[in-house]
Amino acid sequence: MFKTIQMTIDETLLEEVDTTSAQLGMNRSAFIREALRQAMDRFRMAELERQHAAGYARRPVEPGEFDVWQAEQTWGDA
């Protein structure tokens, strides 16, 4: 379900959006929806990375913690 919104955008950016969306064969609304989806995806990924880093800051890797996997990194005679 779509909802109509109103937004303010500067003319130069609007011209770029219109040019790019036309080149992609999309209408302006579809282009902006996709751009917003991608921005939200980037935001969510950045948040997950921040949480990941915070977890390792709270509980750093201990020496030897992953030694059991060392042999798995051996590629043999290549």
KESEGU-270683 format. One record per residue: residue in one letter; x, y, z of N, C-alpha, C in turn. Coordinates in nm, 2 decimals, padded with zeros to 4 digits, always signed. Each point is the difference from the previous one (the first is absolute). Layout:
{rec a {X Y Z} {X Y Z} {X Y Z}},
...
***
This chain:
{rec m {+00.08 -00.12 +00.00} {-00.08 +00.12 +00.00} {+00.09 +00.12 +00.00}},
{rec f {-00.03 +00.10 -00.08} {+00.08 +00.12 -00.01} {-00.08 +00.11 +00.07}},
{rec k {+00.08 +00.09 +00.05} {-00.06 +00.12 +00.06} {+00.07 +00.12 -00.07}},
{rec t {-00.08 +00.10 -00.03} {+00.05 +00.12 -00.06} {+00.05 +00.10 +00.10}},
{rec i {+00.12 +00.05 -00.02} {+00.06 +00.09 +00.09} {+00.04 +00.13 -00.08}},
{rec q {+00.03 +00.10 +00.07} {+00.06 +00.12 -00.06} {+00.13 +00.03 +00.06}},
{rec m {+00.10 +00.04 -00.09} {+00.13 +00.02 +00.05} {+00.06 +00.12 -00.07}},
{rec t {+00.10 +00.06 +00.06} {+00.07 +00.12 -00.06} {+00.14 -00.05 -00.05}},
{rec i {+00.03 +00.03 -00.12} {+00.13 -00.04 -00.05} {+00.05 +00.12 -00.09}},
{rec d {+00.13 +00.02 +00.00} {+00.06 +00.11 -00.08} {-00.01 -00.04 -00.15}},
{rec e {-00.01 +00.11 -00.08} {-00.02 -00.02 -00.14} {+00.11 -00.08 -00.07}},
{rec t {+00.13 +00.02 +00.04} {+00.11 -00.07 -00.06} {-00.01 -00.15 +00.02}},
{rec l {-00.03 -00.03 +00.13} {-00.02 -00.15 +00.03} {-00.11 -00.06 -00.07}},
{rec l {-00.11 +00.08 -00.01} {-00.12 -00.05 -00.07} {+00.03 -00.03 -00.15}},
{rec e {+00.07 +00.09 -00.06} {+00.04 -00.02 -00.14} {+00.09 -00.13 -00.01}},
{rec e {+00.09 -00.02 +00.09} {+00.08 -00.12 +00.00} {-00.08 -00.12 +00.01}},
{rec v {-00.10 +00.00 +00.10} {-00.09 -00.11 +00.02} {-00.08 -00.03 -00.13}},
{rec d {-00.05 +00.10 -00.06} {-00.08 -00.02 -00.12} {+00.08 -00.05 -00.11}},
{rec t {+00.12 +00.05 -00.02} {+00.09 -00.05 -00.11} {+00.03 -00.14 +00.02}},
{rec t {+00.05 -00.03 +00.12} {+00.04 -00.14 +00.04} {-00.11 -00.10 -00.01}},
{rec s {-00.12 +00.04 +00.06} {-00.11 -00.09 -00.01} {-00.05 -00.03 -00.14}},
{rec a {+00.01 +00.10 -00.09} {-00.04 -00.02 -00.14} {+00.10 -00.10 -00.06}},
{rec q {+00.13 +00.02 +00.03} {+00.10 -00.09 -00.06} {-00.02 -00.14 +00.04}},
{rec l {-00.05 -00.02 +00.12} {-00.03 -00.13 +00.06} {-00.13 -00.06 -00.04}},
{rec g {-00.08 +00.09 -00.07} {-00.14 -00.05 -00.04} {-00.09 -00.01 +00.12}},
{rec m {+00.02 +00.09 +00.10} {-00.09 +00.00 +00.12} {-00.06 +00.14 +00.01}},
{rec n {-00.12 +00.00 +00.06} {-00.05 +00.13 +00.03} {+00.06 +00.06 +00.13}},
{rec r {-00.02 +00.13 +00.02} {+00.07 +00.06 +00.12} {-00.04 -00.07 +00.13}},
{rec s {-00.12 -00.03 +00.02} {-00.04 -00.06 +00.13} {+00.07 -00.14 +00.02}},
{rec a {+00.00 -00.08 -00.11} {+00.07 -00.13 +00.02} {+00.15 +00.02 +00.03}},
{rec f {+00.06 +00.09 -00.07} {+00.14 +00.03 +00.02} {+00.03 +00.04 +00.15}},
{rec i {-00.09 +00.09 +00.05} {+00.02 +00.05 +00.14} {-00.03 -00.11 +00.10}},
{rec r {-00.10 -00.08 -00.03} {-00.03 -00.12 +00.09} {+00.13 -00.09 +00.01}},
{rec e {+00.05 -00.03 -00.12} {+00.12 -00.09 +00.00} {+00.12 +00.07 +00.07}},
{rec a {+00.02 +00.13 -00.02} {+00.11 +00.07 +00.07} {-00.02 -00.01 +00.15}},
{rec l {-00.12 +00.02 +00.04} {-00.03 -00.01 +00.15} {+00.02 -00.14 +00.05}},
{rec r {-00.04 -00.10 -00.08} {+00.02 -00.14 +00.05} {+00.15 -00.02 +00.02}},
{rec q {+00.08 +00.04 -00.10} {+00.14 -00.02 +00.01} {+00.07 +00.08 +00.11}},
{rec a {-00.05 +00.12 +00.03} {+00.05 +00.08 +00.11} {-00.04 -00.07 +00.13}},
{rec m {-00.12 -00.06 +00.01} {-00.04 -00.07 +00.12} {+00.09 -00.13 +00.02}},
{rec d {+00.02 -00.07 -00.11} {+00.09 -00.12 +00.01} {+00.14 +00.04 +00.05}},
{rec r {+00.06 +00.11 -00.05} {+00.13 +00.04 +00.04} {-00.01 +00.04 +00.15}},
{rec f {-00.10 +00.07 +00.04} {-00.02 +00.04 +00.14} {+00.00 -00.13 +00.09}},
{rec r {-00.08 -00.10 -00.04} {-00.02 -00.12 +00.08} {+00.14 -00.07 +00.01}},
{rec m {+00.07 -00.01 -00.11} {+00.13 -00.07 +00.00} {+00.10 +00.08 +00.09}},
{rec a {+00.00 +00.13 -00.01} {+00.09 +00.08 +00.09} {-00.03 -00.03 +00.14}},
{rec e {-00.13 -00.01 +00.04} {-00.04 -00.02 +00.13} {+00.04 -00.14 +00.05}},
{rec l {-00.01 -00.10 -00.09} {+00.05 -00.14 +00.04} {+00.15 +00.00 +00.02}},
{rec e {+00.07 +00.07 -00.09} {+00.14 +00.01 +00.02} {+00.04 +00.07 +00.13}},
{rec r {-00.07 +00.11 +00.03} {+00.02 +00.07 +00.13} {-00.02 -00.10 +00.12}},
{rec q {-00.11 -00.07 -00.01} {-00.03 -00.10 +00.11} {+00.11 -00.11 +00.01}},
{rec h {+00.04 -00.04 -00.12} {+00.11 -00.11 +00.00} {+00.13 +00.06 +00.06}},
{rec a {+00.04 +00.12 -00.03} {+00.12 +00.06 +00.05} {-00.02 +00.02 +00.15}},
{rec a {-00.12 +00.04 +00.05} {-00.02 +00.02 +00.14} {+00.01 -00.13 +00.08}},
{rec g {-00.05 -00.10 -00.06} {+00.01 -00.14 +00.06} {+00.14 -00.04 +00.02}},
{rec y {+00.09 +00.02 -00.10} {+00.14 -00.03 +00.01} {+00.07 +00.09 +00.10}},
{rec a {-00.05 +00.12 +00.01} {+00.06 +00.10 +00.09} {-00.03 -00.05 +00.15}},
{rec r {-00.12 -00.05 +00.02} {-00.04 -00.05 +00.13} {+00.07 -00.13 +00.03}},
{rec r {+00.01 -00.08 -00.10} {+00.07 -00.13 +00.02} {+00.10 -00.03 -00.11}},
{rec p {+00.12 +00.05 +00.02} {+00.10 -00.02 -00.11} {+00.03 -00.15 -00.01}},
{rec v {+00.05 -00.03 -00.12} {+00.05 -00.14 -00.03} {+00.12 -00.03 +00.10}},
{rec e {-00.01 -00.11 +00.06} {+00.11 -00.05 +00.09} {+00.10 -00.06 -00.08}},
{rec p {+00.13 +00.01 +00.04} {+00.11 -00.07 -00.07} {-00.03 -00.15 +00.00}},
{rec g {+00.01 -00.07 -00.11} {-00.03 -00.14 -00.02} {-00.14 -00.04 -00.02}},
{rec e {-00.09 +00.10 +00.01} {-00.15 -00.03 -00.01} {-00.04 -00.07 -00.13}},
{rec f {+00.07 +00.04 -00.11} {-00.04 -00.06 -00.13} {+00.11 -00.09 -00.05}},
{rec d {+00.10 -00.04 +00.08} {+00.10 -00.09 -00.05} {-00.05 -00.13 -00.06}},
{rec v {-00.11 -00.05 +00.05} {-00.05 -00.12 -00.05} {-00.03 +00.01 -00.15}},
{rec w {-00.02 +00.12 -00.05} {-00.03 +00.02 -00.15} {+00.13 +00.02 -00.08}},
{rec q {+00.11 +00.01 +00.06} {+00.13 +00.03 -00.07} {+00.02 -00.10 -00.11}},
{rec a {-00.02 -00.13 +00.02} {+00.03 -00.10 -00.10} {-00.10 +00.01 -00.12}},
{rec e {-00.12 +00.06 +00.03} {-00.09 +00.01 -00.11} {+00.04 +00.11 -00.10}},
{rec q {+00.10 +00.08 +00.03} {+00.05 +00.11 -00.09} {+00.11 -00.05 -00.09}},
{rec t {+00.04 -00.13 +00.02} {+00.11 -00.05 -00.08} {-00.06 -00.05 -00.13}},
{rec w {+00.06 +00.04 -00.11} {-00.05 -00.03 -00.13} {+00.07 -00.12 -00.06}},
{rec g {+00.10 -00.05 +00.07} {+00.08 -00.11 -00.05} {+00.10 +00.04 -00.11}},
{rec d {+00.05 -00.09 -00.08} {+00.09 +00.03 -00.10} {-00.08 +00.05 -00.13}},
{rec a {+00.01 +00.13 -00.02} {-00.08 +00.05 -00.11} {+00.09 +00.03 -00.12}},
***
